[in-house]
Amino acid sequence: MPHRPPQIPRRSRLLLVLAAASTVLLAGCTSAGGERGSSPSASPSAAPALTRPAAPEGELPAELQTRLQSAVEGVMAEYDVPGAAAGVWIPGKGSWTTAIGVADVAGNVPVTTDMSWPIRSVTKSYTVSLILRLADEGRLSLDDTIDQYVDGITDGDRITLLELANMSSGNADYVGEAFLDDFQKDPGKVYTLDELNAFVVGQPAQFEPGTDYLYTNANTNLLGAVIEKVTGQPYADALRERILDPLGQTGTRYVTDVDDWTGPHPTGYVQADGTLQPQQENPSILGPAGSLFSTLDDGRVWADTLGSGALLKPETQELREVGHEIPRPPYDLYAVGIGETNGWWGHNGEGVGFTAATFYDPETGASIVVYMNESNIPGVHPADAAFRALAAVLTDAATS
């Protein structure tokens, strides 16, 4: 039987949908941010050059492909997910990609492997990676405080960029009553980054910087403002120039106006009142925390580049993998704009009808990417569940 979540009042459902990428992560430990001065010293040298990694040649064995296909289909059936695109790439062994189900339920439009998908909080891994590359170039220090770049943030003279990146800043999120009231007046409004960050200014801190963990979009959006201040460019231009273009990510774009989401793409859905309800897309509400759109093959490239450490100096990659246990989202550890699950490193995304999972296994060099067009199933992240199922198939195949 498909999983049918309980009915949720409309306003509460809206809050859940908007805040999915800002899920509260409370880890019961102290000294979350580490000691000041613990980050690598910035030196004025270039970050590693970026090139687009090639996909492994050939296809994975047919029997393995069948098991991988069944794993994704099983998750979709369990949670009544209408459509998915997924891929597994293993160096020296081959590739497998699949498109399952429908991108649009009403029109019965099938999913294809070349569609453009919202990747939601996977965007955070791009934004934090850009911050870390700027640190590697000596353009900023991870021990800089946010008040050096953005005015009016509570405890801004004590919150470091590293604490924003690893979700230990304690600052307020913007997804609160004031934002929801403003959004409901005009759900199609295209928000600027400055407007999103304005909902954080002057708000009370949720805890002392560096003493706990709370996963919020605001942490990453403030880092987006830092990127703009340091580079003198809009966030989208800085990201394109320093990461997207060097990696050949022609299918990955920062989109704030939904009218710019062109080409074949799926519709996002949320279960409500026992049926799949299409969601109105407004990517501007997520900013540098969640407004990137990407394709399956660009997801492969990002999984490989992010997880392998190719973006950063070795000591910076080592720093970014210093993680902590969290209850949600579903990682074993969350670190610095990256998460770890069963030895795989990457990032998940969820909200407003979509989920995404993008992961890399350092031991084998394998990558897994899953995109799905349903979100906000209580207690379940469909794309992450599919990623775990695919990873389990690979582990079983390697040991059998």
C-alpha positions in Angstrom: 0.0 0.0 0.0 1.3 3.5 -0.8 2.3 5.6 2.3 -0.5 8.1 3.0 0.5 10.8 5.5 -2.1 12.3 7.9 -3.9 15.4 6.9 -2.3 18.6 8.0 -4.0 22.1 8.4 -3.3 24.3 5.4 -1.1 27.0 7.1 0.9 24.3 9.0 1.3 22.5 5.8 2.6 25.7 4.1 5.1 26.2 6.9 6.3 22.6 6.6 6.7 22.9 2.8 8.6 26.2 3.0 10.8 25.1 5.9 11.7 21.6 4.6 15.1 22.7 3.6 15.4 24.5 7.0 14.7 21.5 9.2 15.7 21.9 12.8 18.9 20.0 13.7 19.6 19.8 17.4 22.7 18.0 18.4 23.2 17.7 22.1 26.9 18.7 22.2 28.9 21.8 23.0 31.8 23.6 21.4 30.1 23.0 18.1 32.1 25.5 16.1 35.5 24.5 17.4 38.0 26.8 18.8 38.6 30.2 17.2 41.6 30.1 14.9 41.1 26.4 14.2 40.5 26.9 10.5 43.4 26.7 8.0 45.2 30.0 7.6 44.3 31.7 4.5 47.1 32.2 2.0 46.9 34.2 -1.3 47.2 31.2 -3.6 44.9 29.7 -6.2 42.3 27.1 -5.2 42.7 23.8 -7.2 41.8 24.0 -10.9 38.5 22.4 -11.8 37.8 20.1 -14.7 34.6 18.1 -15.5 35.1 14.5 -14.5 34.1 12.1 -17.3 31.4 9.5 -16.8 32.7 5.9 -16.5 32.7 4.1 -19.9 30.2 1.4 -20.6 27.2 0.2 -18.8 27.1 -1.6 -15.4 26.3 -5.4 -15.6 22.7 -6.2 -16.6 22.0 -8.1 -13.4 23.2 -5.2 -11.3 21.1 -2.7 -13.3 18.0 -4.8 -12.7 18.7 -4.7 -8.9 19.3 -1.0 -9.0 16.1 -0.4 -10.9 14.1 -2.5 -8.5 15.6 -0.5 -5.5 14.3 2.8 -6.9 11.0 1.4 -7.9 10.5 -0.1 -4.5 11.0 3.3 -2.8 8.6 5.0 -5.2 5.9 2.3 -4.7 6.3 2.5 -0.9 5.8 6.3 -0.7 3.6 6.8 -3.8 6.3 9.0 -5.6 5.1 9.8 -9.1 8.4 10.3 -10.8 12.2 9.9 -10.4 15.5 10.2 -12.3 18.5 8.4 -10.8 22.0 7.3 -11.7 24.9 5.2 -10.5 28.4 5.7 -11.8 31.3 3.4 -10.8 34.8 4.1 -12.2 36.2 1.1 -14.1 32.8 -0.7 -14.0 30.3 1.5 -15.9 27.2 3.7 -15.6 23.5 3.3 -15.1 20.8 5.9 -15.4 17.0 5.6 -15.2 13.9 7.7 -15.6 10.8 6.2 -13.9 7.2 7.4 -13.7 5.7 10.7 -14.6 6.9 14.3 -14.4 3.4 15.6 -14.6 0.5 13.5 -13.2 -2.4 15.4 -14.9 -0.7 15.3 -18.3 0.8 11.8 -17.9 4.2 13.3 -19.0 7.0 10.7 -18.5 10.2 11.6 -16.7 13.3 11.7 -18.9 17.0 11.6 -17.8 17.7 15.1 -19.3 15.1 17.1 -17.4 15.9 20.0 -15.2 15.2 19.4 -11.5 15.2 21.7 -8.4 17.9 20.3 -6.2 16.8 22.3 -3.1 19.4 22.1 -0.3 22.0 20.5 -2.4 22.5 24.1 -3.3 24.0 24.6 0.1 26.9 22.4 -0.8 27.7 24.7 -3.8 27.4 27.8 -1.7 29.6 26.6 1.1 32.1 25.2 -1.4 32.4 28.6 -3.0 33.1 30.1 0.5 35.8 27.5 1.1 37.4 28.2 -2.3 37.4 31.9 -1.5 39.2 31.0 1.8 41.7 28.9 -0.1 42.4 31.9 -2.3 42.9 34.1 0.7 39.9 36.3 -0.2 38.4 35.7 3.3 39.0 33.8 6.5 36.6 31.2 7.9 37.2 32.9 11.3 35.8 36.2 10.0 32.6 37.2 11.7 29.4 37.9 9.8 29.2 41.5 11.0 32.2 42.2 8.7 29.9 41.5 5.8 26.2 41.9 6.9 24.9 44.4 9.4 22.3 43.8 12.1 22.7 40.1 12.7 22.3 39.3 16.4 25.7 38.2 17.8 27.1 39.0 14.4 30.4 40.1 16.1 30.8 36.5 17.4 29.3 34.3 14.7 32.1 33.1 12.3 31.7 32.1 8.7 32.7 28.5 9.7 29.8 28.5 12.2 27.4 29.6 9.6 28.7 26.8 7.2 28.5 24.0 9.8 25.1 25.2 11.2 26.4 26.1 14.7 25.8 29.9 14.5 22.6 30.0 16.6 21.2 32.9 14.5 17.5 33.0 13.7 16.0 31.6 10.5 14.0 33.7 8.1 11.2 31.2 7.7 9.0 32.6 10.5 5.6 34.3 10.9 6.8 37.6 9.4 8.1 35.9 6.2 5.0 33.6 5.9 2.7 36.6 6.2 4.6 38.4 3.5 4.7 35.4 1.3 1.1 34.6 1.6 0.2 38.1 0.4 1.9 37.3 -2.9 3.1 33.7 -3.4 4.5 34.7 -6.8 6.8 37.5 -5.5 10.4 37.1 -6.5 12.5 37.7 -3.4 16.0 39.1 -3.5 18.8 37.7 -1.3 18.8 41.0 0.6 15.0 40.7 1.3 15.4 37.1 2.6 18.3 38.1 4.9 16.3 41.1 6.1 13.9 38.7 7.9 16.9 37.6 10.1 18.1 41.1 11.0 17.6 41.9 14.6 15.9 38.6 15.5 16.8 36.9 18.8 19.5 34.3 18.7 18.4 30.7 19.2 21.6 29.8 21.2 25.1 31.0 21.8 27.3 30.7 18.7 29.2 27.5 18.6 27.4 25.7 21.4 24.7 23.7 19.4 23.5 22.9 15.9 20.5 24.2 14.1 20.1 23.7 10.4 18.6 26.7 8.7 18.5 28.3 5.3 19.4 31.6 6.8 22.9 30.3 7.7 23.6 29.6 4.0 21.9 32.7 2.7 24.1 34.9 4.9 27.1 33.2 3.3 25.6 34.1 -0.1 25.7 37.7 1.0 29.4 37.2 2.0 30.1 35.9 -1.5 28.6 38.9 -3.1 30.5 41.3 -0.8 33.9 39.6 -1.3 33.6 39.0 -5.1 31.7 42.2 -5.9 29.4 40.1 -8.1 25.8 38.8 -7.7 25.8 35.3 -6.2 24.7 33.7 -9.4 27.5 35.3 -11.4 30.2 34.4 -8.8 29.0 30.8 -8.6 28.9 30.5 -12.4 32.4 32.0 -12.9 34.2 30.1 -10.2 32.4 26.7 -10.1 29.7 26.1 -12.7 31.6 27.2 -15.8 34.9 25.5 -14.9 33.0 22.2 -14.3 31.0 22.5 -17.5 27.8 22.5 -15.6 25.7 23.9 -18.4 22.6 22.3 -17.0 22.9 23.8 -13.6 21.4 27.3 -13.0 20.6 29.6 -10.1 16.9 30.4 -10.8 14.9 32.9 -8.7 12.1 33.7 -11.3 10.1 30.5 -12.1 9.6 31.9 -15.7 13.3 31.3 -16.3 12.8 27.5 -15.6 12.7 26.6 -19.2 12.9 23.3 -21.0 11.5 19.9 -20.0 11.0 19.7 -16.2 8.8 17.9 -13.7 6.0 19.2 -11.4 6.5 18.9 -7.7 3.9 17.3 -5.5 2.9 17.0 -1.8 0.4 14.6 -0.4 -2.7 16.4 1.0 -6.1 15.1 1.8 -5.1 11.7 0.4 -4.1 13.0 -3.1 -1.0 14.3 -4.8 -1.3 18.1 -4.9 0.9 20.0 -7.4 3.0 22.8 -5.8 3.5 26.3 -7.0 7.1 26.8 -7.7 8.8 30.0 -6.4 12.5 29.3 -6.1 13.3 32.8 -4.9 12.1 31.9 -1.4 15.2 29.7 -0.9 18.1 31.9 -2.2 21.6 30.5 -2.1 20.3 27.9 0.3 18.2 26.1 -2.2 17.5 27.8 -5.6 19.8 25.8 -7.9 18.3 23.6 -10.7 20.3 20.8 -12.2 20.3 17.7 -14.5 21.1 14.1 -13.7 24.5 14.3 -15.4 25.5 17.5 -13.8 24.5 15.8 -10.5 27.0 13.1 -11.3 29.7 15.7 -11.8 28.8 17.5 -8.6 28.8 14.3 -6.5 32.2 13.4 -7.8 33.7 16.9 -7.4 32.2 17.5 -4.0 32.9 14.2 -2.4 36.4 13.7 -3.8 37.7 17.0 -2.5 38.7 18.3 -6.0 37.3 21.7 -5.2 39.6 22.5 -2.3 43.1 22.3 -0.8 43.5 19.0 1.1 43.6 20.8 4.5 40.4 22.6 3.7 38.6 19.4 2.6 39.8 17.8 5.8 38.2 20.7 7.8 34.9 20.5 5.9 34.6 16.8 6.8 34.6 17.5 10.6 31.1 16.5 11.3 28.6 16.1 14.1 25.6 13.8 14.8 22.2 15.2 14.0 18.7 13.8 14.1 17.6 15.5 10.8 18.0 15.7 7.8 19.0 12.1 7.4 22.7 12.0 7.6 25.0 10.1 10.0 27.0 13.3 10.3 26.6 16.8 9.1 29.8 18.7 8.5 30.6 21.9 6.6 28.1 22.2 3.8 28.3 18.4 3.3 26.9 15.3 5.0 28.1 11.7 5.5 25.9 8.6 5.4 27.4 5.1 5.7 30.7 6.4 4.4 29.2 8.3 1.5 29.7 12.1 1.3 27.2 14.5 -0.3 24.0 16.5 0.3 20.3 16.1 0.3 17.6 18.5 -0.6 13.8 18.7 0.0 10.9 21.1 -0.2 8.0 22.4 -2.2 7.3 19.1 -4.0 10.9 17.8 -4.7 13.6 15.8 -3.0 17.2 15.2 -4.2 20.2 13.2 -3.0 23.8 13.6 -4.4 26.5 11.3 -2.9 30.0 10.0 -3.5 31.9 7.0 -2.0 35.6 7.9 -1.4 36.5 4.2 -1.3 35.3 3.2 -4.7 34.8 6.6 -6.4 31.2 5.7 -7.1 28.5 8.4 -7.3 24.8 8.1 -6.7 22.2 10.8 -7.7 18.5 10.6 -7.2 15.8 13.3 -8.0 12.1 12.8 -7.1 9.0 14.9 -7.5 7.3 14.5 -4.1 8.3 15.9 -0.7 7.1 16.5 2.8 6.2 12.9 3.7 6.3 12.9 7.5 9.5 11.2 8.7 10.6 10.2 5.2 13.0 11.7 2.6 12.2 9.7 -0.6 15.3 10.6 -2.5 17.5 9.8 0.5 15.7 6.5 1.0 16.4 5.6 -2.7 20.0 6.6 -2.3 20.4 4.4 0.7 18.7 1.5 -1.2 21.0 2.0 -4.2 24.1 2.1 -1.9 23.0 -1.1 -0.2 22.7 -2.8 -3.6 26.2 -1.8 -4.4 27.5 -3.0 -1.0 25.8 -6.3 -1.4 27.1 -6.7 -5.0 30.7 -6.0 -3.9 30.6 -8.5 -1.1 28.7 -11.3 -2.8 
